Amino acid sequence: MLIDMDKSKKNMATGKPPVRFLYYFLIPAGFFCIAAIIILALLLPVALFGSPGEVVVNIAPEAPARQVGELLQQKKLVRSAVVFSLYARWKGLDGQIKAGEYSLSNGLSTPAVLSELVDGCLAVQAFTIPEGFTTAQIADLLVSKGLIDRERFYWAVANETYSFSFIQGLPNTEKRLEGYLFPDTYQVFRGYSESAIIEMMLQRFTKEINDLDYITQARKAGLTLHQAVTLASLLEREAGIEEERPLIAGVILNRMAKSMPLQVDATVQYALGTHQPKVYYKDLQVNSPYNTYRVQGLPPGPIAAPGRSSLLAAVRPQATSYLYYVARPDGFHAFANTLAEHNLNKERYLP
């Protein structure tokens, strides 16, 4: 094909680009820029200019990004299902979306929505506080689930005001609510504050003691509520066999009546801040108001969160003449009336 050199030179002289330059470069570049602008616009939040709101969605197990994108577009959480799917594949996150119920804001961009689904920030999350957990163990569990900030939790334990009236007069320390954060399974919404989670556990404790008419039972046993919960926490940590707890409660109350030190190993472990399986003689010297080998009577407060059976055992102790007990290898205890009998049991059962 012959090229009109004069015409080409004329175009160049007048500043007009050659047709081939327009066809092969400027027009494709223009289309690319327009496509990029459209994709970026489709990544923006749905409620970009309006007031954002929360929408609950359920993501099925092993749902591909395409299916998830269609659901999110239907719920008006993303602008384009196709763009959501392409973005997930581009980031290599297509197979990492976690199933569950989410509460998502339509004020989030598509990348932010995807991040929530990949991180598994569920709308409702359950956690279980086992019986016998300390406040520190509860904090560890909640931190591991991403539900709290540890420092804010401890501050809320020590300083916040709660509707639970029975904590009046307790010292404003990290041990303030020890024993009162009731062991149970809870469900919380994403974004619950540390104080809201604590309030929920205190409310559960309130329900338990109201259902049991616990303050009346404690009074009949000659105990205040705080003393009863403290005694129950000792039983929770000392007695692995539930049916033995009323008998151990009877032994502890007998020792208190005779002004004998309680010598409960679990209080030494609490004073040490450890949960070692065995307490050594050197451990018994720890200087702490919780060390019942050195301090008379009950410790100043609970050492763990007691469950219902331990709470009841504390106010319904079994009548007994025993003053001593020692753990056996099978989890039960050997009981004795005299120190001589107790020493024989220790020789028989302790390694």
PyMOL commands that set and color helices and strands:
alter all, ss='L'
color gray80, all
select helices_A, chain A and resi 5-14+19-42+65-74+81-90+94-96+110-119+135-144+150-159+165-167+194-211+214-220+225-238+242-257+265-272+281-285+308-315+339-349
alter helices_A, ss='H'
color red, helices_A
select strands_A, chain A and resi 54-59+100-105+124-128+185-189+324-327+333-336
alter strands_A, ss='S'
color yellow, strands_A
deselect
rebuild
show_as cartoon
